């Protein structure tokens, strides 16, 4: 097998389907989006197979477990998700008895959240599984490769912001 055909084969079998990037698209942008979608899908599957928590609910429980007296705004900031998604997940978690909430003393409009005993038990059951999953992903790269990957990801993020600013100024 020639070197070219072996490269083609590895690209063809790629989980990110990098041989199928639309014309006039950014290879890095599309590959990054596909990787993010794959990782999100895999953690969602892992959670559904090992708990009754969805991804948003998991992120809420994780935040509550790591922060003292988090408000809904804290949960939105931590999870990096939309306010509406967090609100719906909070209602589900509270209805299922996995979290409790109370009015904040510093602002009567705000609510403070905590894991109930059942919520803590559910979180404690799945936490080691999620930790092992994340460790497996991180182990795919050496410490030096992880550092390089993060540096490159930061460069791509900065390039995206700069390109957006420049093109917005030209259009305006």
N, C-alpha and C positions, 0 to 999 in steps of 0.2 A: 504494500500500500504506500503510495507516495505521501510526502509530508503534507501537500496541499489537501489530499483527500482525507487524511486523518484529522486535519484542522476542521475541514467541512463537517465531518462526522461529529466531532465534539460540539460544534456550534449547532448542528441540526438536533442533537439530543439535549441541548441546553434547557434547563427548567425555565429560563427566562425568555426562551425563543428569540435569542438575539439575532438570529438569521431572518427574522420576520419583523424588522423595524420599518414602519411606514416611511415612504419617501418624504423628504423635507422635515423629518422629525429628528430630534436629538437622540442619538444612541444612548448617551448617559442618562438623559431624562426618562426615556422609556424603560431602560433597564432598571433604574432606580424605582420607578413606579411599580413595575412588575415584581421586583424584590419585596417592596413594602407590602404589596397585596398578598404575596405568597406567605410572608412571615405572619401577617395578620390572620390569614386563613388557617395557618398551622396552629397558632396559639389558641384561636377560637375553637378549633377541633379538639385540641388537647383539653381545654377547659370543659367543653361539653361532654367529653368522654370520661372526665374524672370529677365533675362537680355539676351543680345546677346553676353555675354562674356563667353569664355571657361575658364578653370582653369588657364592655363598659362597666358592668357590675363588678368584675374582678378589679378593674382599675380603681373603682370607688373604694372597695374593701381594702385594697393595698394602701391607698392614701389614708384612710381612716386608721389603719394599723400603724402607720408611720408618723402621723401628725396628731398632736393633742388638740382636741376640740375643733376639728375642721368645719368650716362653713361650706355652703354650697359653692360659693365663689372659689374657695380653696380647692374643692373637688374638680371644678371645671378647669382651673389653671393646671392642676396636677395631671389630670387625664388628657388634657389637650383636645377636648371634645366640645361639641356644641352644648350650650345651656339646656336646650330641649332634650337632648339625649340623656344628659345627667339627671334632669328632673324626672323623666320617665323611669329611668333605672332606679332612682331613689325611692319612687313610689312602689315599684315592684319589690325592692329589697325590704322596705318597711312593711308592706303587705304580707310578705313571706316570713316576717319576724327575724330577719337577719341583721337589721340595723334598728337603732332607736334614734329619735331626734328630740331636741328640746329647743325652746326659744333662747336665743343668745341674750345675755344680760347687757352687753354693750350696744346692742341694736335690736329692738323688738321685732324688726322685720326679718332679721337673719335667724337661721336655725343652725344648731350645732349637731353633728352626727357622731355616733359611736357604734361599734359592733355590739350586737347582743351576744349572749352566751352561745346561742345557736350559730350566729354569724361568725363568731370567733372560732368555733369548732370547725365550721365548714371551711373557713379561710386556712386554718392550721392544717387541715387534711390535704388541701391542694397546693399549698405554698411550696413544699419540698419538690413536688412534681414540676412546677413552673420554674423553680430555681434550677433544677437539673436540666430542663429544656434550654433555658437561657445559657447555662454553662456549656452545653453541647454546641450551641451556635457560636459562642465566643471562642471555643476551642478549635474551631475550623481554621483560625488564623493564629499565627505566632504572635507574641506580644508586639514585636516590631511591625508585623503586617497589620495588626489592629491599629497601631498608631498611624501607620501610613494610610490605611483606609479612612480613618477619621479625619486626617489632614486633607485628604483628597475630597472627602464628602464636604468638608467645610469650604474648600476652594470652589467646588461646584455650586454650593449654596450662595457663596458670594458672587460668583459669575452670573447666576440667575438673577440676583437682586440688581446688580449693575446693568445687565442687559435690559431688564424690565424698566429701570429708571431712564436709561438712555433712549430706548424706543418710545417710552411714554412722553419724554420731552420733545422728541422729533415729531410725534403725532400731534402734540398739543400746540 
